[in-house]
Amino acid sequence: MPSSEFPISLSFSIELDSVELAEQAYLALLPEFSEAISARSTAQISKNESELVLDIQAKDLIASRAAVNSLIKLVTLTLEIL
């Protein structure tokens, strides 16, 4: 089976209703980004006004898909709670 390992970098942003909500979500999510998502992927979060920006680096396509799915679930849950 051929190797599917090649580096993947993804960046996506989530526009929220207000700067205050973005700040609350950012502060709530920040501790989750202090460690690598897995041995094959890492992610960073930043905030720009009312927008959250997620940057993901993964060693391969499968790890990137898993990281995106995990982060979307985490952000969705955080926003439901807030």
N, C-alpha and C positions, 0 to 999 in steps of 0.2 A: 504494500500500500504506500503510495507516495506521501511524503511529509507535507503537511498543510501549515507548517510553522512559518509565518512571516509576520513581522510586527504590524499591528493595527493601531491607529490613533483615531479616536472619535471625539467630537465635541458637539454638544447640543445645549440649547438654552430653553428655559421654561419661563415664560412671561407670566407674572402673577398680578393680581388686582391692585396691589399697592406696594409702596416701598416698605411699609411697616410689616406686611405679611412676608415679603421677601427676607427681611432681616430676621424675623422670628423663625422662618423655615431654615434659613442659613445657619443660625445659631443652634437649632435643634439637630440639624444634619451634620454639622461640622465634626463632632466626635466620631461619627461613623466613617469618616474619611481619613482618620489618623493612622489607620493600618491598611495594608494591601487587601484588596477584595479576596484574592486567592494568590497562590504561588505564581500564577500566570497572568495576573492583571492587577492594575492599580488605577485609582481614580482620585481626582482633585475636584473640589467645589469652590466656586467663587461667586460673588454677588456684584451686580452692576445695576444700581437703581432698583427697579422692581423685577429684575431678571436674575434667575439662578443659572449659572453656567457650570456644566459638568464636563470634565475632560477625562477620557478613559484611554489608557494604554494597555494593550494586551499582546501576548506573544503569538496568538493565532486567532483565527476566525471564531472558533468554538468558544474560546475564553472571552472574546469580546462580546459575543451574543449573550453569554451567561452573565457577564458584568452589567450589560445594558438592562437585561431583564431584572436583575437584582436591584439595581439603582432605581428603575422606574417603580418597582413595588415599594421600595423604601420611601421615595419622594411622595408617592401617592398616599401612602399610609400617614406620613407626617402631615401632609396638607389636610387630610380628613380629620385628623386630631385637632389641628389648629383651627 
